[in-house]
Amino acid sequence: FLRAPRSGTREGRRRALLNNTKPNSAVVLEQVAAMLERDYGVVDVTMFSKPSFAVPVDEKLLTEITEQCDVALAGVGD
């Protein structure tokens, strides 16, 4: 797979957290958001959710994430 290009800085980057809606996914991502804020001073984090973990991210949501954010992290639970 290809890695996304690195910006070289964390400042000014908008982050997306994608909840796949499995049990505990939101809990894990909320902790990640808190860690990013506490450890790195990150305050611009937007949480997105898929309608179901059983389906891929739909194009509309993917477009919304890529238009609003520079970095995305998908979380899983269970």
Salt bridges, closest charged atoms under 4 A:
ASP39 OD1 - ARG38 NE 2.86
ASP70 OD1 - ARG13 NH1 3.91
ASP70 OD1 - ARG14 NH2 3.17
ASP78 OD2 - LYS22 NZ 3.24
